[in-house]
């Protein structure tokens, strides 16, 4: 296997694992934390709620410490981007 093919396979695997992690976080957010938005990750919710709740502020700080600085903000922006893509795709479909 060439280096390019190996790099591509590794990147595909990493992207898959990230999607599984996102889905797992969304499932945990809804089933365990009783979140209302099935498309919101725990990290994204922690970022969104950190200004209005001490618990979410602590959760955001802990996740950012463990995963990396600004993880929760990045997760929130990814949640928003996925929502915008879904809306954009639905507008395109409705125009047909």
C-alpha distances in whole Angstrom, upper triangle without the diagonal:
4,7,8,6,6,10,11,10,12,15,15,16,18,20,21,22,24,26,26,28,30,31,32,34,36,37,38,40,42,42,43,44,46,44,46,43,40,37,38,36,38,37,38,41,42,42,44,47,47,50,52,51,51,49,46,47,46,43,42,42,41,37,37,38,35,32,33,36,37,34,37,38,34,34,37,36,33,36,38,35,34,37,38,35,36,40,38,37,40,42,40,40,44,44,43
4,5,5,6,9,10,11,12,14,15,16,18,20,21,23,24,26,27,29,30,32,33,35,36,37,39,40,42,43,44,45,47,45,46,43,40,38,38,36,38,37,38,41,42,41,43,46,46,49,51,51,51,49,46,46,46,43,41,42,40,37,37,37,35,32,32,35,35,33,36,37,33,33,37,35,32,35,37,34,33,37,37,34,36,39,38,36,39,41,39,40,43,44,43
4,5,5,6,8,10,10,12,14,15,16,18,20,21,22,24,26,27,28,30,31,33,34,36,37,39,41,42,42,43,45,43,44,41,39,36,36,34,36,34,35,39,39,38,41,44,43,46,48,48,48,46,43,43,43,40,38,39,37,34,33,34,32,29,29,32,32,30,33,34,30,31,34,33,30,33,35,32,31,35,35,33,35,38,36,35,39,40,38,39,43,43,42
4,5,5,6,9,10,10,12,14,15,16,18,20,21,23,24,26,27,29,30,31,33,35,36,37,39,40,41,42,43,41,42,39,37,34,34,32,35,33,34,37,38,37,39,42,42,45,47,47,47,45,42,42,42,39,37,38,37,34,33,34,32,29,29,31,31,29,32,32,29,29,32,30,28,31,32,29,29,32,32,30,32,35,33,32,35,37,35,36,39,40,39
4,5,5,6,9,10,10,12,14,15,16,18,20,21,23,24,26,27,28,30,32,33,34,36,38,39,40,41,42,40,41,38,35,33,33,32,34,33,33,37,38,37,39,42,42,45,47,47,47,45,42,42,42,39,37,38,37,34,33,34,32,29,29,32,32,30,32,33,29,29,32,31,28,30,32,29,28,32,32,29,31,34,33,31,34,36,34,35,38,39,38
4,5,5,6,9,10,10,12,14,15,16,18,20,21,22,24,26,27,28,30,31,33,34,36,37,38,39,41,39,40,37,34,32,32,30,32,31,32,35,36,35,38,40,40,43,45,45,45,43,40,40,40,37,35,36,35,31,31,32,29,26,27,30,30,28,31,31,28,28,31,30,27,30,32,29,28,32,32,30,31,35,34,32,35,37,36,36,40,40,40
4,5,5,6,9,10,10,12,14,15,16,18,20,21,22,24,26,27,29,30,31,33,35,36,36,37,39,37,38,35,33,30,30,28,30,28,29,33,33,33,35,38,38,40,43,42,42,40,37,38,37,34,33,33,32,29,28,29,27,24,24,27,27,25,28,28,25,25,28,27,24,27,29,26,26,29,30,27,29,32,31,30,33,35,34,35,38,39,38
4,5,5,6,9,10,10,12,14,15,17,18,20,21,23,24,26,27,29,30,31,33,34,35,36,38,35,36,33,31,28,29,27,29,28,28,32,33,32,34,37,37,40,42,42,42,40,37,38,37,34,33,34,33,29,29,30,28,25,25,27,27,25,27,28,24,24,27,26,23,25,27,24,23,27,27,25,26,30,28,27,30,32,30,31,35,35,35
4,5,5,6,9,10,11,12,14,15,17,18,20,21,22,24,26,27,28,30,32,33,34,35,36,34,36,33,30,27,28,26,28,27,28,31,32,32,34,37,37,40,42,41,42,39,37,37,37,34,32,34,32,29,29,30,27,24,25,28,28,25,28,28,25,24,27,27,23,25,28,25,24,28,28,26,27,30,29,28,31,33,31,32,35,36,36
4,5,5,6,9,10,11,12,14,15,16,18,20,21,22,24,26,27,28,30,31,32,33,35,33,34,31,29,26,27,24,26,25,26,29,30,30,32,34,35,38,40,39,39,37,34,35,34,31,29,30,29,26,25,26,24,21,22,25,25,22,25,26,22,22,26,25,22,24,27,24,23,27,28,25,27,30,30,28,32,34,33,33,36,38,37
4,5,5,6,9,10,10,12,14,15,16,18,20,21,23,24,26,27,29,30,31,31,33,31,32,29,27,24,24,22,24,23,24,27,28,27,29,32,32,35,37,37,37,35,32,33,32,29,28,29,28,24,24,25,23,20,20,23,23,20,23,23,20,19,23,22,18,21,23,21,20,24,24,22,24,27,26,25,28,31,29,30,33,34,34
4,5,5,6,9,10,11,12,14,15,17,18,20,21,23,24,26,27,28,30,30,32,30,31,28,25,22,23,21,24,23,24,27,28,28,30,32,33,36,38,37,38,35,32,33,33,30,28,30,29,25,25,27,25,21,22,25,24,21,23,24,21,20,23,22,18,20,23,20,19,22,23,21,22,26,25,23,26,29,27,28,31,32,32
4,5,5,6,9,10,11,12,14,15,16,18,20,21,22,24,26,27,28,29,30,29,30,27,24,22,23,21,23,22,23,26,27,27,29,32,32,35,37,36,36,34,31,32,32,28,27,29,27,23,24,25,23,20,21,24,24,21,23,24,21,20,23,23,19,21,24,22,20,24,25,23,24,27,27,25,28,31,30,30,33,35,34
4,5,5,6,9,10,10,12,14,15,16,18,20,21,22,24,26,26,27,29,27,28,25,23,21,21,18,20,19,20,23,24,24,26,29,29,32,34,33,33,31,28,29,28,25,24,25,24,20,20,22,19,16,17,20,20,17,19,21,17,16,20,20,16,18,21,19,18,22,23,21,23,26,26,25,28,30,30,30,33,35,35
4,5,5,6,9,10,11,12,14,15,17,18,20,21,23,24,25,26,27,25,26,23,21,18,18,16,19,18,19,22,23,23,24,27,28,31,32,32,33,30,27,28,28,25,23,25,24,20,21,23,20,17,18,21,20,17,18,19,16,15,18,17,14,16,18,16,15,18,20,18,19,22,22,21,24,26,26,26,29,31,31
4,5,5,6,9,10,11,12,14,15,16,18,20,21,22,24,24,26,24,25,22,19,17,18,16,19,19,19,22,23,24,25,28,29,32,33,32,33,31,28,29,29,25,24,26,25,21,22,24,22,18,20,23,22,19,20,21,18,16,19,19,15,17,20,18,16,19,21,19,19,23,23,21,24,27,26,26,29,31,31
4,5,5,6,9,10,10,12,14,15,16,18,20,21,21,22,24,23,24,22,19,17,17,15,17,16,18,20,21,22,24,26,27,30,31,30,31,28,25,27,26,23,22,24,22,18,19,21,18,15,18,21,20,17,18,20,17,15,18,19,15,17,20,19,17,20,22,20,21,25,25,24,26,29,29,29,32,34,34
4,5,5,6,9,10,10,12,14,15,16,18,20,20,21,23,21,22,19,17,15,15,12,14,13,15,17,18,19,21,23,24,27,28,27,28,26,23,24,24,20,19,21,20,16,17,19,17,13,15,18,17,13,15,16,13,11,15,15,12,13,16,15,14,17,19,18,19,22,23,22,24,27,27,27,30,32,32
4,5,5,6,9,10,11,12,14,15,17,18,19,20,21,19,20,17,15,12,13,11,14,14,15,17,19,19,21,23,24,27,28,28,29,26,23,25,25,21,20,23,22,18,19,22,19,16,18,20,19,15,16,17,15,12,15,15,11,12,15,14,12,15,17,15,16,19,20,19,21,24,24,24,27,29,29
4,5,5,6,9,10,10,12,14,15,16,17,18,20,18,20,18,14,13,14,12,14,15,16,18,19,20,22,23,25,28,29,28,29,26,23,25,25,21,21,23,21,18,20,22,19,16,19,22,21,17,17,19,17,14,17,18,14,14,18,17,15,17,20,19,18,22,23,22,23,27,27,26,29,32,32
4,5,5,6,9,10,10,12,14,15,16,16,18,17,19,17,14,13,12,9,11,11,13,15,16,17,19,21,21,25,26,25,25,22,20,22,21,17,17,19,18,14,16,18,15,13,16,18,17,13,14,16,14,11,14,16,13,13,17,17,15,17,20,19,19,23,24,23,25,28,28,28,31,33,34
4,5,5,6,9,10,10,13,14,15,15,17,15,16,13,11,9,9,6,9,10,10,12,14,15,16,18,20,23,24,23,24,21,18,20,20,17,16,19,18,14,16,18,16,14,16,18,16,13,12,14,12,9,11,13,10,9,13,13,11,13,16,16,16,19,21,20,22,25,25,25,28,30,31
4,5,5,6,9,10,11,12,14,14,15,14,15,13,9,8,9,8,10,12,13,14,16,17,18,20,22,25,25,24,25,23,20,22,23,19,19,22,20,17,19,22,19,17,20,22,20,16,15,17,16,12,14,16,13,11,15,15,12,14,17,17,16,19,21,20,21,24,25,24,27,29,30
4,5,5,6,8,10,10,11,13,14,13,15,14,11,11,11,8,9,12,13,14,15,18,19,20,21,25,25,23,24,21,19,21,21,17,17,20,18,15,18,20,18,16,19,21,20,16,15,18,17,13,15,18,15,14,17,18,16,17,21,20,19,22,24,24,24,28,29,28,30,33,34
4,5,5,6,9,10,10,10,12,11,13,12,10,9,8,5,6,8,10,10,12,14,15,16,17,21,21,20,20,17,15,18,17,14,14,17,15,12,15,17,15,14,17,18,17,13,12,15,14,10,12,15,13,11,15,16,15,16,19,19,19,21,24,24,24,27,29,28,30,33,34
4,5,5,6,9,10,10,11,9,10,8,6,6,6,4,6,9,9,10,12,14,14,15,18,21,21,20,21,18,16,19,19,15,15,19,18,15,17,20,19,17,19,21,19,15,13,16,15,11,12,14,12,10,13,15,13,13,17,17,16,19,21,21,21,24,26,26,27,30,31
4,5,5,6,8,9,10,9,11,10,7,9,9,8,9,12,13,13,15,17,17,18,20,23,23,21,23,20,18,21,21,17,18,21,20,17,20,22,20,19,22,23,22,18,17,19,19,15,16,18,16,14,17,18,16,16,20,20,18,21,24,23,23,26,28,27,29,32,33
4,5,5,5,7,8,9,12,11,10,11,10,8,7,11,12,12,13,16,17,16,18,22,21,19,20,16,15,18,18,14,16,19,17,15,18,20,18,17,20,22,21,17,16,18,18,15,16,19,17,15,18,20,18,19,22,23,21,24,27,26,26,30,31,31,32,35,36
4,6,6,5,6,5,9,8,8,9,7,6,5,9,10,8,10,13,13,13,15,18,18,16,17,14,12,16,16,13,14,17,16,14,17,19,18,17,20,21,19,16,14,16,17,13,13,17,16,13,16,18,17,16,20,21,20,22,25,25,25,28,30,29,30,33,35
4,6,6,5,4,7,7,6,9,8,9,9,13,13,11,13,16,15,15,18,21,19,18,20,17,15,19,19,16,17,21,20,18,21,23,22,21,24,25,23,20,17,19,20,16,16,19,18,14,17,19,17,17,20,21,19,21,24,24,24,27,29,28,29,32,33
4,6,6,7,10,11,9,12,12,12,11,15,16,14,16,19,19,18,20,23,22,20,21,18,17,21,20,17,19,22,21,19,22,24,23,22,25,26,25,22,20,22,23,19,19,22,21,18,21,23,20,20,24,25,23,25,28,27,27,30,32,31,32,35,36
4,6,8,11,13,12,14,13,12,10,14,15,13,14,18,18,17,18,22,20,18,19,15,15,18,17,15,17,20,18,17,20,22,21,21,24,25,24,21,19,21,22,19,19,22,21,19,22,24,22,22,26,27,25,27,30,30,30,33,35,34,35,38,39
4,6,9,11,11,13,11,11,9,12,13,10,11,15,15,13,15,18,16,14,15,12,11,15,15,12,14,17,16,15,19,21,20,20,22,23,22,19,16,19,20,17,17,20,20,17,20,22,21,20,24,25,24,26,29,29,29,31,34,33,34,37,39
4,6,9,10,13,11,12,11,14,14,12,13,16,15,14,17,19,17,15,17,14,14,17,18,15,17,21,20,19,22,24,23,23,25,26,24,22,19,21,22,19,18,21,21,17,20,22,21,20,23,25,23,24,28,28,27,30,32,32,32,35,37
4,6,7,10,8,9,9,12,11,9,11,14,12,12,15,17,15,14,17,14,12,16,17,15,16,19,19,18,20,23,22,22,24,24,22,19,16,18,19,16,14,18,17,14,16,19,17,16,20,21,20,21,24,25,24,26,29,29,29,32,34
4,6,9,9,11,12,14,13,10,14,15,13,13,17,18,17,16,19,17,15,19,20,18,18,22,22,21,23,26,25,24,26,26,23,21,18,19,20,17,15,18,18,14,15,18,17,15,18,20,18,18,22,23,21,24,27,26,26,29,31
4,5,6,9,10,13,11,9,13,14,12,13,17,18,17,18,20,18,16,19,21,18,18,22,22,20,22,25,24,23,24,24,22,19,16,17,18,14,13,15,14,11,12,15,13,11,14,16,14,15,19,19,18,21,23,23,23,27,28
4,6,8,10,13,12,11,14,16,15,16,19,21,20,20,23,20,18,21,22,19,19,23,22,20,22,25,24,22,24,25,22,20,17,18,18,14,14,16,14,11,13,15,12,11,15,16,13,15,19,18,18,21,23,22,23,26,28
4,7,10,12,10,10,14,15,13,15,18,21,20,21,23,21,18,20,22,19,18,22,22,19,20,24,23,20,22,23,20,17,15,16,15,12,11,12,11,7,9,11,9,8,12,12,11,13,16,16,16,19,21,20,22,24,26
4,7,8,6,6,10,11,10,12,14,17,17,17,19,17,14,17,18,15,14,18,18,15,17,20,20,18,19,19,17,14,11,12,12,9,8,11,9,6,9,11,10,9,13,14,13,15,18,18,19,21,23,23,25,27,29
4,5,5,6,8,10,10,12,14,17,17,17,18,16,13,15,16,13,12,15,15,12,14,17,16,14,16,17,14,12,9,11,11,7,8,11,9,7,11,13,11,12,15,16,16,18,20,21,22,24,26,26,28,30,32
4,6,5,6,9,10,10,12,15,15,14,15,12,10,12,13,9,9,13,12,9,12,15,14,13,15,16,14,11,8,11,12,9,9,13,12,10,13,16,15,15,19,20,20,21,24,25,25,28,30,30,31,34,35
4,5,5,6,9,10,10,14,15,14,15,13,9,11,11,8,7,10,10,7,9,12,12,10,12,12,10,7,5,8,9,6,7,10,10,10,12,15,15,15,18,19,20,22,24,25,26,28,30,30,32,34,36
4,5,5,6,9,10,13,14,14,16,14,10,12,14,11,9,12,13,11,11,15,15,13,14,14,11,9,5,7,8,5,4,8,8,7,9,12,12,12,15,17,17,19,21,22,23,25,27,28,29,31,33
4,5,5,6,8,11,11,11,13,11,8,10,12,10,9,12,13,11,13,16,17,15,16,16,13,12,8,9,11,9,7,11,11,9,11,14,14,14,17,19,19,20,22,24,24,26,28,29,30,32,34
4,6,5,6,9,10,9,10,9,5,7,9,6,5,9,10,9,10,13,14,13,14,13,11,10,7,9,11,9,8,12,13,12,14,17,17,17,20,22,22,23,26,27,28,29,32,32,33,36,38
4,6,5,8,10,10,12,11,8,8,10,9,6,9,11,10,10,13,15,14,13,12,9,9,5,6,9,8,6,10,12,11,12,15,16,16,18,20,21,22,24,26,27,28,30,32,32,35,37
4,6,7,9,10,12,12,9,9,13,11,9,13,15,13,14,17,18,17,17,16,13,12,9,8,11,10,7,10,12,11,11,14,15,15,16,19,20,20,22,24,25,26,29,30,30,32,35
4,6,5,6,9,9,6,7,10,10,9,12,14,14,14,17,19,18,19,17,15,14,11,11,14,13,10,14,16,14,14,18,19,18,20,23,23,23,26,28,28,29,32,33,33,35,38
4,6,6,7,8,5,4,8,8,7,9,12,12,12,15,17,17,17,15,13,13,10,10,14,13,12,15,17,16,16,20,21,20,22,25,25,26,28,30,31,32,34,36,36,38,41
4,6,8,10,8,7,10,12,10,12,15,15,15,17,20,20,19,17,15,16,13,12,16,16,14,16,19,18,18,21,23,22,23,26,27,27,29,31,32,33,35,37,37,39,42
4,7,9,8,8,11,12,12,14,17,17,18,20,22,22,22,20,18,19,15,15,19,18,16,18,21,19,19,23,24,22,24,27,27,27,30,32,32,33,36,37,37,39,42
4,5,5,6,9,10,11,12,14,15,16,18,20,21,21,20,18,18,15,16,19,18,16,19,22,20,20,24,25,24,26,29,29,29,32,34,34,35,38,39,39,41,44
4,6,5,6,9,10,10,12,14,15,16,18,20,20,19,18,18,15,17,20,19,18,21,23,22,23,26,27,26,29,31,31,32,34,36,36,38,41,41,42,44,47
4,5,5,6,9,10,11,12,14,15,16,18,19,18,18,17,14,16,19,18,17,21,22,20,22,25,26,25,28,30,30,31,34,35,35,37,40,40,41,43,46
4,5,5,6,8,10,10,12,14,15,16,17,16,14,14,11,13,16,14,13,17,18,17,18,22,22,22,24,27,27,27,30,32,32,34,36,37,37,40,42
4,5,5,6,9,10,11,12,14,15,15,14,13,13,11,12,15,15,14,17,19,18,19,22,23,23,25,28,28,29,31,33,34,35,38,39,39,42,44
4,5,5,6,9,10,10,12,14,15,14,14,14,12,14,17,16,16,19,21,20,22,25,25,26,28,30,31,32,34,35,36,38,40,41,42,44,46
4,5,5,6,8,10,11,12,13,13,13,12,9,12,15,13,14,17,18,17,20,22,22,23,25,27,28,29,31,33,33,35,37,38,39,42,44
4,5,5,6,8,10,10,11,10,9,9,6,9,12,11,11,14,16,15,17,20,20,21,23,25,26,27,29,31,32,33,35,36,38,40,42
4,6,5,6,9,10,10,9,9,10,9,11,13,13,14,17,18,19,20,23,24,24,26,28,29,31,32,34,35,37,39,40,41,43,45
4,5,5,6,8,10,10,11,10,10,13,15,14,16,18,19,19,22,24,24,25,28,29,30,32,34,35,36,38,40,40,42,44,46
4,5,5,6,8,9,9,7,7,11,12,11,13,15,16,16,19,20,21,22,25,26,27,29,30,31,33,35,36,37,39,41,43
4,6,5,5,5,6,5,6,9,10,11,12,14,15,16,19,20,21,23,24,26,27,29,30,31,33,35,36,37,39,41,43
4,6,6,6,9,9,10,13,14,14,16,18,19,20,22,24,25,26,28,29,31,33,34,35,37,39,40,41,43,45,46
4,6,8,11,9,11,14,14,14,17,19,19,20,23,24,24,26,28,29,30,32,34,34,36,38,39,40,42,44,46
4,7,9,6,9,12,11,11,14,16,16,17,20,21,21,23,25,26,27,29,30,31,33,35,36,37,39,41,42
4,6,6,9,11,10,11,14,15,15,17,20,20,21,24,25,26,28,30,30,31,34,35,36,38,40,41,43
4,6,8,9,9,11,13,14,15,17,19,20,21,23,25,26,28,29,30,32,34,35,36,38,40,41,43
4,5,5,6,9,10,11,12,14,15,16,18,20,21,22,24,26,27,28,30,32,33,35,36,38,40
4,6,5,6,9,10,10,12,14,15,16,18,20,21,23,24,25,27,29,30,31,33,35,36,38
4,5,5,6,9,10,10,12,14,15,16,18,20,21,23,24,26,27,29,30,32,33,35,37
4,5,5,6,9,10,11,12,14,15,16,18,20,21,22,24,26,27,29,30,32,33,35
4,5,5,6,9,10,10,12,14,15,16,18,20,21,22,24,26,27,28,30,32,33
4,5,5,6,9,10,10,12,14,15,17,18,20,21,23,24,26,27,29,31,32
4,5,5,6,9,10,11,12,14,15,17,18,20,21,23,25,26,27,29,31
4,5,5,6,9,10,10,12,14,15,16,18,20,21,22,24,26,27,29
4,5,5,6,9,10,10,12,14,15,16,18,20,21,22,24,26,28
4,6,5,6,9,10,11,13,14,15,17,19,20,21,23,25,27
4,5,5,6,9,10,11,12,14,15,17,18,20,21,23,25
4,5,5,6,9,10,10,12,14,15,16,18,20,21,23
4,5,5,6,9,10,10,12,14,15,16,18,20,22
4,5,5,6,9,10,11,13,14,15,17,19,21
4,5,5,6,8,10,11,12,14,15,17,19
4,5,5,6,8,10,11,12,14,16,17
4,5,5,6,9,10,11,12,14,16
4,5,5,6,9,10,11,13,15
4,5,5,6,9,10,11,13
4,5,5,6,9,10,11
4,5,5,6,9,10
4,5,5,6,9
4,6,5,7
4,5,6
4,5
4
